[in-house]
Amino acid sequence: MKNEQINEIINKYINGENSTDLSKKYNLSITSVLRLLKKNNIRIRTQSEIMKKRYNNGFQIWNKGIHVRTNTGRTHFKKGQISLNKGKKGIFKHTKKTKEKMSEIHKKMKLWNRGLTKYNDERIRKIGEYNSTLKKGKEVNEGLKQRQIKGKFIRGKSPSWKGGLTPITRAIRHSNKYNEWRRKIFIRDNFTCLKCGQIGGYLEVHHKKSFYKFIEEIKINLPLLDLYEAAMIYTPLWDISNGETLCKKCHPNFFK
């Protein structure tokens, strides 16, 4: 923008023109006009100053002196109408009959821990011991941490332990090649669940041969390569005949 235009904008703003009109005249945004004025140390008029000037020029609010009723009146009480709960106490509480019925039902209910204490039941005693090791509103105490570390199912002792493969297998499952493999199976099956026939929606690909069995094969057949790189070139892992399309409801049934 030329210096002449900048000087014109500044002079017009000082003489009373507002930033909105100036932005329209010079094809600028209001923000650009205000930034230009601030850059040249021109004081920006406040909103109250702008409104005072508009009122002095004859501006009037469209609803001045008009009572606008926002409520239609359907929820208003009419004269002489008495509310349902006026002068009544406990209208929303249970009656005596209801309370008696509720107590009878509770008496008939058979709770597994009714009448049991830590002195006569081993389960209650263990629950009490566990709760006593927890700090209220704080972290688990050091004693419980030590018991967790010395537990039976930590790392290699767990029957589901895979040797710390989770980060690598997660990277394989989030790779472009894995997404392409899933896409080919969805297209082959016409985006249809092969068990219930659901078309579209949330679909998943089921491995006929377990994904982790392939990982074990890769570790045996390609031991010198990095596991991720070996998986990328291991052809049987990417065979689409090993996958089938299932919906979110049907997929868990294959693992029962």
BAFI-3210 file (N, C-alpha, C; in Angstrom, 3 decimals, decimal comma, padded with zeros to 6 digits):
// residues 256
n [1|2|3|4|5|6|7|8|9|10|11|12|13|14|15|16|17|18|19|20|21|22|23|24|25|26|27|28|29|30|31|32|33|34|35|36|37|38|39|40|41|42|43|44|45|46|47|48|49|50|51|52|53|54|55|56|57|58|59|60|61|62|63|64|65|66|67|68|69|70|71|72|73|74|75|76|77|78|79|80|81|82|83|84|85|86|87|88|89|90|91|92|93|94|95|96|97|98|99|100|101|102|103|104|105|106|107|108|109|110|111|112|113|114|115|116|117|118|119|120|121|122|123|124|125|126|127|128|129|130|131|132|133|134|135|136|137|138|139|140|141|142|143|144|145|146|147|148|149|150|151|152|153|154|155|156|157|158|159|160|161|162|163|164|165|166|167|168|169|170|171|172|173|174|175|176|177|178|179|180|181|182|183|184|185|186|187|188|189|190|191|192|193|194|195|196|197|198|199|200|201|202|203|204|205|206|207|208|209|210|211|212|213|214|215|216|217|218|219|220|221|222|223|224|225|226|227|228|229|230|231|232|233|234|235|236|237|238|239|240|241|242|243|244|245|246|247|248|249|250|251|252|253|254|255|256]
n.u [000,847|000,476|002,132|000,559|-002,091|-002,120|-001,806|-004,186|-006,115|-005,475|-005,968|-008,710|-009,766|-009,092|-010,630|-013,143|-014,329|-015,284|-013,663|-014,874|-016,173|-013,919|-012,501|-014,143|-013,997|-011,297|-010,842|-009,947|-009,446|-011,112|-009,441|-006,927|-006,989|-007,148|-004,752|-002,956|-003,437|-002,648|000,025|000,933|000,743|-001,829|-004,580|-007,025|-010,524|-012,792|-015,493|-017,623|-017,242|-017,690|-020,410|-021,587|-021,159|-022,719|-025,271|-025,471|-025,687|-028,264|-028,975|-031,043|-032,130|-033,800|-035,804|-036,445|-038,352|-040,261|-041,965|-040,829|-042,058|-040,841|-041,758|-044,436|-046,615|-047,838|-046,771|-047,290|-048,853|-052,301|-054,607|-055,802|-055,258|-054,045|-051,051|-050,018|-048,529|-048,757|-048,572|-048,132|-046,100|-043,283|-044,207|-042,879|-041,664|-041,306|-044,226|-045,608|-046,551|-045,195|-042,560|-042,668|-043,109|-040,744|-038,870|-039,615|-038,983|-036,206|-035,533|-036,074|-034,210|-031,235|-028,189|-024,772|-022,880|-024,183|-024,349|-021,775|-018,442|-015,070|-014,101|-015,413|-015,332|-013,231|-013,024|-014,044|-012,161|-009,826|-010,542|-010,753|-008,089|-006,837|-008,040|-007,105|-004,499|-004,520|-004,168|-006,310|-007,495|-004,894|-001,716|-000,995|000,314|003,774|004,131|002,137|002,984|005,381|004,360|003,018|005,155|006,408|004,574|002,700|002,182|003,907|005,455|007,578|006,502|003,854|001,253|000,438|002,539|004,589|007,214|007,796|006,788|004,925|005,303|006,543|004,751|002,563|003,508|003,713|001,021|000,049|001,199|001,574|001,483|000,069|-002,437|-003,112|-003,312|-005,590|-007,477|-007,635|-008,824|-011,313|-012,417|-012,466|-014,389|-016,585|-017,127|-018,614|-019,811|-018,836|-020,096|-022,585|-023,631|-023,721|-023,541|-021,122|-020,470|-018,835|-016,172|-013,948|-010,832|-010,324|-007,776|-007,210|-005,156|-003,313|-002,043|000,153|001,337|002,493|004,422|006,085|007,022|008,445|010,511|011,878|012,503|013,719|016,039|018,210|017,481|015,997|012,996|010,713|011,410|011,773|009,167|007,890|008,737|007,993|006,228|003,953|002,593|001,227|-000,678|-003,796|-005,688|-005,617|-007,124|-010,376|-013,459|-015,166|-017,794|-017,904|-019,333|-019,390|-016,738|-015,401|-016,462|-014,971|-012,860|-013,635]
n.v [-001,198|002,225|005,174|007,446|006,506|005,328|007,574|008,876|007,103|007,258|009,984|010,190|008,456|009,787|012,035|011,070|008,937|005,473|002,254|000,175|001,336|002,395|000,075|-001,030|000,923|000,883|-001,753|-003,545|-005,686|-005,314|-005,855|-005,421|-002,652|-001,681|-002,693|-001,240|001,348|001,112|000,588|003,035|004,472|005,450|006,126|003,747|003,977|003,309|000,921|002,069|004,787|004,789|004,052|006,183|008,264|007,373|007,463|010,213|010,998|010,373|007,710|004,948|002,293|-000,533|-001,799|-000,072|001,001|-000,894|-003,681|-006,835|-009,977|-012,943|-015,422|-017,601|-017,794|-020,144|-021,555|-020,096|-019,379|-019,021|-016,503|-017,206|-019,889|-022,814|-024,296|-027,750|-028,875|-027,159|-026,307|-028,919|-031,470|-033,496|-034,620|-035,814|-037,944|-041,438|-043,310|-044,778|-047,379|-048,027|-047,988|-050,153|-052,298|-052,185|-052,827|-055,468|-056,730|-056,387|-057,945|-060,505|-060,770|-062,478|-061,924|-062,451|-061,891|-061,554|-061,411|-062,283|-061,994|-060,796|-062,590|-064,997|-065,679|-066,306|-064,886|-062,294|-061,462|-061,299|-059,308|-057,150|-056,956|-056,240|-053,735|-052,292|-051,860|-049,858|-046,405|-043,794|-041,893|-041,603|-042,744|-046,271|-047,992|-048,642|-051,268|-052,768|-052,371|-053,819|-056,393|-056,651|-056,648|-058,996|-060,801|-063,628|-063,544|-061,868|-060,507|-062,759|-064,915|-064,971|-066,641|-065,485|-063,995|-062,582|-062,063|-059,333|-058,062|-056,164|-053,258|-053,563|-055,162|-053,463|-051,373|-052,694|-053,299|-050,721|-049,883|-048,770|-050,848|-052,852|-051,609|-051,438|-054,147|-054,852|-053,246|-054,418|-056,864|-056,029|-054,957|-057,248|-058,761|-057,198|-055,278|-056,550|-058,354|-061,646|-063,442|-062,537|-060,950|-058,181|-055,042|-052,672|-050,123|-050,589|-052,473|-055,299|-057,090|-060,491|-062,700|-065,785|-067,589|-067,092|-063,831|-063,578|-066,062|-065,919|-063,987|-065,442|-067,334|-065,678|-064,816|-067,229|-067,990|-065,743|-064,762|-063,014|-060,528|-057,323|-057,378|-055,910|-055,095|-057,625|-058,603|-056,987|-058,012|-060,619|-062,840|-064,695|-063,447|-061,356|-062,417|-062,324|-064,297|-065,263|-063,613|-062,444|-060,661|-059,314|-058,162|-055,883|-057,115|-059,845|-060,631|-061,076|-063,578|-065,573|-066,050|-067,395]
n.w [000,000|-000,797|000,545|000,441|000,462|002,981|004,627|004,000|005,043|007,770|008,327|007,729|009,627|011,992|011,650|012,067|010,671|010,672|011,223|009,804|007,543|006,287|005,656|003,695|001,678|000,870|000,235|002,244|005,109|008,298|010,412|009,236|008,821|011,476|012,442|010,912|011,860|014,557|014,173|013,367|015,655|016,339|018,324|019,058|018,862|021,524|022,089|023,467|022,917|020,183|020,095|021,454|019,672|017,557|018,695|019,066|016,467|015,862|016,033|016,903|019,035|017,747|019,292|021,331|024,037|023,526|024,717|024,786|024,761|025,600|026,430|025,710|027,349|027,964|030,036|032,249|035,416|035,811|037,034|040,252|040,020|041,606|042,632|042,290|044,379|046,512|049,889|050,593|051,940|051,279|048,887|046,799|047,940|048,938|049,766|052,809|052,302|049,978|050,906|052,687|050,937|049,462|051,467|052,044|049,635|049,589|051,767|050,831|048,860|047,949|048,948|048,217|050,174|052,561|056,018|056,285|057,505|058,006|059,781|059,521|056,836|054,113|051,686|052,209|054,054|052,472|050,658|052,397|053,257|050,874|050,329|052,479|051,807|050,010|049,534|050,452|047,864|046,907|045,540|044,970|047,737|048,694|049,552|048,222|045,616|045,591|045,903|043,496|041,700|042,424|041,528|040,127|037,375|035,896|033,124|031,638|033,047|032,520|030,712|028,337|027,439|024,940|024,524|024,553|022,217|021,584|020,852|018,295|016,817|016,881|015,305|012,852|012,348|011,994|009,699|006,240|004,427|005,771|006,028|003,336|002,747|004,286|002,982|000,423|001,079|002,077|-000,285|-001,905|-000,505|-000,831|001,137|003,155|005,937|006,412|008,017|009,250|007,244|007,263|005,680|005,085|007,605|010,806|010,157|010,393|009,851|009,952|010,931|009,570|010,037|012,900|013,630|015,328|015,097|012,600|013,197|014,910|013,070|011,331|013,003|013,271|010,600|009,444|011,032|011,095|010,216|011,048|012,963|012,132|009,494|008,370|008,525|006,674|004,238|004,279|002,607|003,064|005,189|004,027|002,384|000,963|001,105|003,623|005,168|006,263|006,006|008,745|010,926|013,774|015,834|015,229|015,056|017,661|018,356|017,183|018,799|020,975]
ca.u [000,000|001,257|002,116|-000,554|-003,310|-001,998|-002,084|-005,618|-006,849|-005,228|-006,655|-010,155|-010,118|-008,983|-011,742|-014,423|-014,801|-015,001|-012,808|-015,689|-016,324|-012,597|-012,144|-014,907|-013,501|-009,942|-010,780|-009,125|-010,194|-011,148|-008,223|-005,796|-007,107|-006,796|-003,321|-002,251|-003,560|-001,805|001,421|001,260|000,496|-003,128|-005,417|-008,250|-011,692|-013,446|-016,852|-018,529|-017,078|-018,350|-021,853|-021,987|-021,179|-023,870|-026,469|-025,498|-026,090|-029,671|-029,184|-031,940|-032,300|-035,089|-036,829|-036,512|-039,726|-041,165|-041,830|-040,778|-042,382|-040,206|-042,525|-045,752|-047,678|-048,387|-046,244|-047,623|-050,031|-053,384|-055,097|-056,650|-054,816|-053,217|-050,091|-050,374|-047,822|-048,812|-048,964|-047,888|-044,708|-042,909|-045,016|-042,035|-041,052|-042,043|-045,256|-045,321|-046,806|-044,086|-041,384|-042,854|-042,905|-039,316|-038,145|-039,918|-038,205|-034,799|-035,364|-036,110|-033,012|-030,144|-026,879|-023,733|-022,068|-025,031|-023,992|-020,381|-017,456|-013,688|-013,791|-016,002|-015,256|-011,900|-013,135|-014,211|-010,879|-008,884|-010,979|-010,380|-006,629|-006,488|-008,472|-006,270|-003,211|-004,722|-004,309|-007,493|-007,223|-003,472|-001,163|-000,879|001,487|004,964|003,960|001,366|003,835|006,315|003,613|002,745|006,409|006,688|003,394|002,875|001,990|004,701|006,298|007,796|005,720|002,486|001,069|000,213|003,736|005,105|008,600|007,916|006,582|003,823|005,639|006,852|003,514|001,736|004,056|003,338|-000,427|-000,226|001,977|000,802|001,317|-001,014|-003,685|-003,392|-003,753|-006,971|-008,324|-007,844|-009,778|-012,632|-012,892|-012,775|-015,613|-017,636|-017,395|-019,717|-019,438|-019,048|-020,871|-023,976|-024,084|-023,787|-022,853|-020,595|-020,372|-017,508|-015,719|-012,593|-010,292|-009,949|-006,703|-007,512|-003,983|-003,045|-001,002|001,331|002,003|003,354|005,564|006,989|007,650|009,424|011,671|012,620|012,972|014,561|016,560|019,262|016,882|015,140|011,678|009,801|011,832|011,504|007,715|007,497|009,082|007,545|005,083|002,732|001,877|000,433|-001,567|-005,170|-006,523|-005,582|-008,002|-011,789|-014,140|-016,170|-018,229|-017,385|-020,052|-019,085|-015,307|-014,994|-016,946|-013,961|-011,830|-014,215]
ca.v [000,000|003,461|006,059|008,393|005,830|005,161|008,889|009,146|006,272|007,799|011,278|009,963|007,850|010,853|012,968|010,517|007,738|004,244|001,267|-000,636|002,082|002,510|-001,236|-001,198|001,870|000,543|-003,206|-004,152|-006,225|-004,417|-006,147|-004,759|-001,213|-001,452|-002,953|-000,102|002,491|000,845|000,685|004,461|005,060|006,129|005,520|003,137|004,365|002,213|000,629|003,049|006,039|004,606|004,056|007,558|009,046|006,921|008,008|011,659|011,184|010,012|006,258|004,452|000,837|-000,850|-002,227|000,844|001,301|-001,998|-004,825|-008,076|-011,108|-014,128|-016,596|-017,577|-017,742|-021,469|-022,073|-019,166|-019,669|-018,060|-015,967|-018,132|-021,277|-023,259|-025,326|-029,077|-029,231|-026,075|-026,716|-030,345|-031,811|-034,866|-035,126|-036,616|-039,019|-042,695|-043,467|-045,848|-048,660|-048,268|-048,324|-051,509|-053,225|-052,179|-053,549|-056,889|-057,202|-056,444|-059,078|-061,735|-060,828|-063,274|-061,341|-063,456|-061,559|-061,224|-062,102|-062,734|-061,043|-061,233|-063,642|-066,281|-065,911|-066,004|-063,879|-060,973|-061,110|-060,903|-057,999|-056,159|-056,779|-055,497|-052,345|-051,638|-051,506|-048,706|-045,117|-043,088|-040,758|-041,471|-043,871|-047,542|-047,897|-049,375|-052,694|-053,364|-052,348|-054,932|-057,622|-056,706|-056,996|-060,396|-061,578|-064,851|-063,359|-060,739|-060,707|-064,109|-065,894|-064,945|-067,528|-064,695|-063,200|-062,812|-061,633|-057,875|-057,774|-055,215|-052,075|-053,923|-055,600|-052,272|-050,653|-053,452|-053,128|-049,337|-049,568|-048,595|-052,163|-053,539|-050,938|-051,837|-055,543|-054,806|-052,636|-055,419|-057,863|-055,388|-054,851|-058,611|-059,226|-056,186|-054,579|-057,297|-059,338|-062,980|-064,264|-062,084|-060,272|-056,726|-054,308|-051,394|-049,944|-050,851|-053,796|-055,687|-058,229|-061,601|-063,565|-067,214|-068,038|-066,008|-062,857|-063,846|-067,255|-065,416|-063,313|-066,494|-067,895|-064,697|-064,861|-068,461|-068,062|-064,585|-064,311|-062,000|-059,231|-056,645|-058,009|-055,086|-055,202|-058,990|-058,738|-056,280|-058,797|-062,002|-062,944|-065,321|-062,517|-060,427|-063,179|-061,901|-065,476|-065,518|-062,673|-062,405|-059,492|-059,560|-056,951|-055,755|-058,030|-061,243|-060,925|-061,692|-064,955|-066,487|-066,263|-068,063]
ca.w [000,000|-000,909|001,717|000,303|000,926|004,436|005,235|003,836|006,009|009,112|008,442|007,745|010,918|012,999|011,415|012,518|009,960|011,415|010,551|008,884|006,290|005,657|005,087|002,462|000,664|000,414|000,017|003,284|006,246|009,457|011,183|008,570|009,081|012,879|012,600|010,305|012,761|015,725|013,745|013,273|016,984|016,377|019,356|018,546|019,632|022,245|021,647|024,078|022,160|018,886|020,293|021,805|018,433|016,770|019,345|018,793|015,068|015,694|016,035|017,941|019,081|017,110|020,245|022,460|024,460|023,171|025,612|024,026|025,627|025,028|026,814|025,079|028,345|028,233|031,303|033,329|036,217|035,646|038,301|040,999|039,879|042,725|042,226|042,801|045,614|047,477|051,225|050,816|052,229|050,938|047,779|045,911|048,703|048,933|050,799|053,761|051,639|049,042|051,715|053,223|049,815|049,152|052,522|051,860|048,470|050,005|052,685|050,036|048,006|048,505|048,668|048,474|051,353|053,713|057,258|056,263|058,000|057,786|060,755|059,137|055,394|053,581|050,619|052,829|054,683|051,414|050,144|053,412|053,224|049,655|050,486|053,484|051,192|049,128|050,212|049,963|046,988|046,592|044,797|045,684|048,598|048,259|049,826|047,134|044,427|045,694|045,653|042,054|041,028|042,721|041,168|039,351|035,945|035,427|031,947|031,128|033,782|032,013|029,555|027,121|027,162|023,589|024,430|024,375|020,792|021,378|020,049|016,912|016,166|016,702|014,153|011,645|012,140|011,588|008,496|005,003|003,793|006,485|005,633|001,955|002,832|004,772|001,950|-000,632|001,590|002,102|-001,675|-002,357|000,160|-001,068|002,394|003,756|006,947|005,854|008,951|009,409|006,031|007,412|004,622|005,563|009,055|011,380|009,732|010,767|009,114|010,831|010,445|009,699|010,772|013,850|013,300|016,154|014,570|011,528|013,828|015,372|011,868|010,834|013,908|013,007|009,206|009,097|012,336|010,967|009,885|012,024|012,901|011,322|008,086|007,937|008,344|005,460|003,048|004,471|001,695|003,619|006,071|003,227|001,513|001,288|001,356|005,059|005,854|005,898|006,557|009,779|011,626|015,135|016,716|014,896|015,163|018,944|018,484|016,660|019,808|022,149]
c.u [000,883|001,116|000,954|-001,858|-003,296|-002,335|-003,561|-006,441|-006,702|-006,006|-008,163|-010,599|-010,081|-010,158|-013,111|-014,926|-014,419|-014,221|-013,583|-015,836|-014,999|-012,174|-012,880|-014,375|-012,180|-009,726|-009,811|-010,024|-010,141|-009,895|-007,008|-005,805|-006,673|-005,301|-002,493|-002,279|-002,674|-000,323|001,879|000,894|-000,772|-004,001|-006,713|-009,414|-012,323|-014,873|-017,842|-018,457|-017,785|-019,858|-022,364|-022,109|-022,387|-025,170|-026,606|-025,941|-027,513|-029,946|-030,095|-032,016|-033,703|-036,190|-036,937|-037,967|-040,718|-040,909|-041,900|-041,005|-041,840|-040,975|-043,930|-046,898|-048,249|-047,907|-046,590|-048,848|-051,075|-053,874|-056,032|-056,219|-053,849|-052,291|-050,418|-049,749|-047,843|-049,324|-048,725|-046,404|-044,459|-043,715|-044,210|-041,328|-041,908|-043,075|-044,869|-045,502|-045,655|-042,828|-041,463|-042,615|-041,419|-038,517|-038,384|-039,099|-036,738|-034,535|-035,308|-034,868|-031,899|-028,817|-025,794|-022,956|-022,901|-024,619|-022,551|-019,462|-016,066|-013,294|-014,334|-015,956|-013,911|-011,948|-013,234|-012,894|-009,872|-009,239|-010,578|-008,892|-006,207|-006,847|-007,607|-004,924|-003,312|-004,865|-005,497|-007,095|-005,774|-003,003|-001,170|000,396|002,605|004,826|003,216|002,180|004,796|005,606|003,286|003,987|006,723|005,528|003,702|002,884|002,713|005,581|006,389|006,989|004,279|002,349|000,851|001,411|004,332|006,534|008,780|007,723|005,593|004,215|005,888|005,578|002,561|002,197|003,695|001,866|-000,794|000,549|001,063|000,518|000,177|-002,369|-004,088|-003,903|-005,214|-007,915|-008,635|-008,865|-011,184|-013,229|-013,292|-014,108|-016,767|-018,081|-018,581|-019,177|-019,798|-019,854|-022,333|-024,518|-024,209|-022,963|-022,414|-020,581|-018,957|-017,126|-014,277|-012,156|-009,818|-008,844|-007,118|-006,373|-003,515|-001,877|000,285|002,054|002,941|004,598|006,582|007,725|008,731|010,680|012,540|013,270|013,899|015,189|017,568|018,711|016,143|013,716|010,703|010,134|011,553|010,020|007,256|007,752|008,626|006,215|003,845|001,917|000,911|-000,461|-003,012|-006,104|-006,553|-006,517|-009,431|-012,465|-015,211|-016,574|-017,713|-018,060|-019,628|-017,623|-014,917|-015,422|-015,927|-012,888|-012,347|-013,833]
c.v [001,249|004,316|007,039|007,782|005,655|006,458|009,249|008,384|006,847|009,090|011,104|009,362|008,895|011,808|012,353|009,286|006,488|003,250|000,416|000,042|002,194|001,187|-001,494|-000,297|001,422|-000,978|-003,893|-004,784|-005,225|-004,607|-005,446|-003,261|-000,899|-001,679|-001,791|001,124|002,324|001,008|002,140|005,216|005,906|005,409|005,005|003,511|003,132|002,035|001,642|004,392|005,964|004,700|005,437|008,417|008,671|007,453|009,503|011,951|010,721|008,523|005,863|002,926|000,511|-001,200|-001,313|001,191|000,206|-003,151|-006,096|-009,234|-012,383|-015,403|-016,499|-017,497|-019,091|-022,031|-021,172|-019,648|-018,581|-017,604|-016,972|-019,588|-021,638|-024,369|-026,647|-029,375|-028,116|-026,580|-028,181|-030,576|-033,265|-035,463|-036,045|-037,753|-040,275|-042,716|-044,627|-047,225|-049,032|-048,676|-049,740|-052,558|-053,340|-052,972|-055,051|-057,483|-057,363|-057,623|-060,401|-061,897|-061,595|-062,667|-062,331|-063,191|-061,212|-062,078|-062,575|-061,625|-061,600|-062,374|-065,008|-066,565|-065,434|-064,903|-062,462|-060,514|-060,619|-059,543|-056,897|-055,888|-055,950|-054,024|-051,587|-051,220|-050,299|-047,435|-044,384|-041,876|-040,599|-042,704|-045,125|-047,509|-048,834|-050,880|-053,406|-053,401|-053,530|-056,262|-057,771|-057,133|-058,480|-061,309|-062,764|-064,604|-062,122|-061,188|-062,175|-065,183|-065,972|-065,869|-066,775|-063,825|-063,574|-062,313|-060,143|-057,426|-056,635|-053,990|-052,404|-054,329|-054,427|-051,471|-051,354|-053,224|-051,715|-048,931|-049,428|-049,932|-052,930|-052,935|-051,309|-053,279|-055,627|-054,287|-053,635|-056,473|-057,285|-055,314|-056,230|-059,095|-058,232|-055,484|-055,211|-058,299|-060,732|-063,884|-063,839|-061,326|-058,770|-056,047|-052,955|-051,330|-050,219|-052,290|-054,035|-056,863|-059,276|-062,425|-065,026|-067,914|-066,864|-065,124|-063,162|-065,128|-066,873|-064,740|-064,334|-067,131|-066,976|-064,720|-066,102|-068,438|-066,917|-064,006|-063,176|-060,600|-058,647|-057,155|-057,227|-055,217|-056,597|-059,200|-058,085|-057,103|-060,255|-062,190|-063,584|-064,388|-061,631|-061,128|-062,874|-063,093|-065,828|-064,590|-062,771|-061,259|-059,917|-058,226|-056,981|-056,742|-059,478|-061,606|-061,568|-063,149|-065,979|-066,809|-066,982|-069,547]
c.w [000,000|000,348|001,679|000,827|002,443|005,154|005,128|004,871|007,418|009,322|008,536|009,078|012,026|012,890|011,712|011,791|010,751|010,568|009,545|007,529|005,545|005,017|003,782|001,344|000,053|000,223|000,984|004,336|007,399|010,301|010,599|008,832|010,513|013,126|012,036|011,220|013,998|015,386|013,686|014,550|017,042|017,401|018,753|019,455|020,294|021,726|022,224|023,357|020,815|019,035|020,674|020,556|017,577|017,365|019,080|017,370|014,801|015,691|017,186|017,863|018,587|018,113|021,456|022,772|024,138|024,127|024,775|024,988|024,978|025,348|026,242|026,072|028,699|029,572|032,489|034,105|035,984|037,024|038,964|040,904|041,007|042,236|042,920|044,155|046,656|048,814|051,533|051,042|051,856|049,818|046,855|046,650|048,609|050,059|051,710|053,120|050,703|049,785|052,272|052,146|049,473|050,183|052,407|050,722|048,852|050,929|051,929|049,153|048,711|048,073|049,070|049,758|052,585|054,922|057,317|056,767|057,727|058,720|060,330|057,637|054,861|052,521|051,178|053,442|053,633|050,833|051,121|053,420|052,016|049,805|051,484|052,913|050,276|049,953|049,604|049,139|046,599|045,827|045,651|046,503|048,144|048,481|048,713|045,851|044,430|045,418|044,177|041,284|041,215|042,329|040,274|037,845|035,418|034,266|031,531|031,828|033,279|030,802|028,251|026,751|025,805|023,433|024,182|022,940|020,536|020,556|018,577|016,175|015,947|015,490|012,845|011,317|011,692|010,335|007,281|004,337|004,449|006,131|004,218|001,918|003,288|003,697|000,834|-000,201|001,643|000,694|-002,200|-001,797|000,020|000,221|003,137|004,774|006,434|006,785|009,017|008,199|006,150|006,320|005,170|007,085|009,532|011,062|010,155|009,914|010,112|010,168|010,649|010,441|011,625|013,407|014,070|015,740|013,421|012,107|014,316|014,197|011,326|011,688|013,657|011,622|008,818|010,368|012,251|010,693|011,081|011,854|012,029|009,833|007,536|007,669|007,054|004,197|003,156|003,743|002,324|004,527|005,300|002,209|001,894|001,519|002,839|005,839|005,381|006,647|007,553|010,403|013,060|016,086|016,483|015,160|016,499|019,090|018,006|017,699|021,044|022,130]
res [m|k|n|e|q|i|n|e|i|i|n|k|y|i|n|g|e|n|s|t|d|l|s|k|k|y|n|l|s|i|t|s|v|l|r|l|l|k|k|n|n|i|r|i|r|t|q|s|e|i|m|k|k|r|y|n|n|g|f|q|i|w|n|k|g|i|h|v|r|t|n|t|g|r|t|h|f|k|k|g|q|i|s|l|n|k|g|k|k|g|i|f|k|h|t|k|k|t|k|e|k|m|s|e|i|h|k|k|m|k|l|w|n|r|g|l|t|k|y|n|d|e|r|i|r|k|i|g|e|y|n|s|t|l|k|k|g|k|e|v|n|e|g|l|k|q|r|q|i|k|g|k|f|i|r|g|k|s|p|s|w|k|g|g|l|t|p|i|t|r|a|i|r|h|s|n|k|y|n|e|w|r|r|k|i|f|i|r|d|n|f|t|c|l|k|c|g|q|i|g|g|y|l|e|v|h|h|k|k|s|f|y|k|f|i|e|e|i|k|i|n|l|p|l|l|d|l|y|e|a|a|m|i|y|t|p|l|w|d|i|s|n|g|e|t|l|c|k|k|c|h|p|n|f|f|k]
***
